[in-house]
């Protein structure tokens, strides 16, 4: 839900004409609440559909969206909330393109409840929040209905699932859930007369990307980092270079020496966070890397040539940095994909961050040899140009 969190409250307001109960009319919200096997997006993926057929968000990267929109329009028209399942063996699933072999359970409910709207706003602000949504219930004529939702933030509850005893049970489980976790659980309520299935989610604070050095590459990395869901902080000691106007995509800009800033916030960084040292000057990056390697950040990378890396590594060793810590340093930074332009370099860095986080072996520049930027001869460049479709008079002369 994080990718649409910032839009949920405005969507709810926009669809609030003739609101029924605590739900905004004219909208339906669809969410992945279960997944098995191979699947494009996991539990928590969210999509909002309007009565005009407008779609915000995604559930499967295009596999089942068309079918879910039809179901959502039925819910908007007055139908009940419904729990759907799409699997490889289902004819309908095959018709909508779910051929990856997995199974997706998708819950479609009318409107955007007060709890989901509030949770979205809190997530967008970077605050931790937990959310519970009723999927099914075995009893009728009760206040516990599919689609009812409750958010919990800082021990306080927003809205209700329809039963005080059910709220108490679910709230206890939400407190114990790890950040980023999802869970489907059945509860007994009403002296065991009713069984309720609830989808639980826990959203922690967003992961942080610290960019040290306000250079051109930092602009691209900041923009891409934000797109990937990071809270991006840019730090540089040069006030003229690090301004909110220059870095509009940054959550925060800091004018300080990088190593001093890291000493202040280093204790808050963990395995999901990244530090990218792009200062490209030893007087900045050596102290910064000493401070960075003293944190628990899951990714630490530094820009520079292989010669710069060797010289910098020697200086770090002389400063007392252990070989184990030096092995944590991804330098030269980024994947070995031939990136040269700032946007390309940003892609290579973010791809490496993802690979390190997921433990996937990839061709990092850190593990390569030879020049970082391969040099093409004029003949090779012209051979590449010959594959283009433009007329000869549009070619760049070499």
Buried (B, 14 or more C-beta within 10 A) or exposed (E): BBBBBEBBBEBBEBBBEEEEEBBBBBBBBBBBBBBEEEBBBEBBBBBBBBBEEEBBBBBBEEBBBEBBBEBBBBBBEEBEBBBBEBBBEEEEBEEBBBEBEBBBBBBBBBBBBBBBBBBBBBBBEEBBBBBBBBBBBBEEEBEBBBBBBBBBBEEEBBBBBBBEEBBEBBBEBBEEBEEEBBBBEEBBBBEEEBBBBBBBBBBBBBBBBBBBBBBEBBBBBBBBBBEEEBBBBBBBBEEEBBBEEBBEBBBEBBBBBBBBBBBEBBEEBEEBBBBBBBBBEBEBBBBBBBBBBBBEBBBBBBBBBBEBBEBBBEBBEEEEBEEEBBEBBBBBBBBBBEBEEBBBBBBBBBBBBBBBBEEEEBEBBBEEEEEBEEEEEEEEEBEEBEEEEEEEEEEEEE
